Amino acid sequence: MKINNEEIKGVLHRQISEENYHLRRYFPSVLFNGFIEQFWFVDWNLEEQRTHTQQNLPDPNFHLIISNDGVKLLGPVSKIYSYKMEGKGRIIGVKFETGALKELLPLPIEEYVNREVLAKDIFGLDFVTNLISLYEHENDAEVINYLHDSLLPFVQSITRPKKITQNMVSLVKNNENICTVKQVANYANISSRSVQRYFSEYVGLSPKWLIRKYRLSRVLDELESNTVSILDIVTRLEYVDQSHLIRDFKEVLGITPNRYNKLK
């Protein structure tokens, strides 16, 4: 079991938020390459009457969620995601790779955007029944071993189109110089129309949406540092101008970057 110590991205007011919960992330076995990105656990124990609403940037991945509400599958999220924490609680999560569940889903992936469905509808009742008890289990390693055994029968082959799509998503995620769909197409050596088609089939959201999401994630990183101005961020991330950055930020987060800074 390998701990994922990569920097956490897309969490609003990250430094303040992390005081309210304990997050752990782990990479899966190589048997799940192309299928599972990571396992994640979050626990909180807030004093009586105190609550915390965790907000994250939207996420294009499916997540299997085990909580006190049962076992659910959360589809790709296209807008800011909020979760209210109160009292004592926990969530066990499995973050799937892009397009990993395509062959298991009865509907096209785009039909699951901003939707939460019962996990039994995708994985079966026996699968869900066996996982419910994990919510009370406090040993991360043992939970992951059980999840490995439970999810292994569902692993799908990595087809060439799926691999191309996963590589494009990784490119956008890890390259701050990617600003247009045409750049993605050039890197992948395919047409812009093909990029759109792959994203529609395996992501459920457009490549333009994904580019904006990760650019905003980098904006958040810069704002968290408290060392740069909005104009500095515009220059560093090669936005057309300040108004474009503010428009994108407000459209996804609902507030301006200056307002966000004042709420920290």
LINJOUR-V57551 format. One record per run of one state. SS is the DSSP state (alpha for helix, beta for strand, coil for the rest). FROM is the first residue (numbers start at 1). TO is the last residue. Records with the same first field share a line. If there is no record, write none. Layout:
# LINJOUR-V57551
SS->FROM-TO / FROM-TO
This chain:
# LINJOUR-V57551
coil->1-1 / 4-10 / 12-13 / 21-21 / 28-29 / 33-35 / 46-50 / 57-62 / 68-69 / 75-80 / 87-87 / 97-101 / 105-108 / 113-115 / 119-119 / 124-124 / 137-139 / 155-159 / 175-180 / 189-191 / 203-206 / 226-229 / 237-241 / 254-256 / 263-264
beta->2-3 / 11-11 / 22-27 / 36-45 / 51-56 / 63-67 / 70-74 / 81-86 / 88-96 / 116-118
alpha->14-20 / 30-32 / 102-104 / 109-112 / 120-123 / 125-136 / 140-154 / 160-174 / 181-188 / 192-202 / 207-225 / 230-236 / 242-253 / 257-262
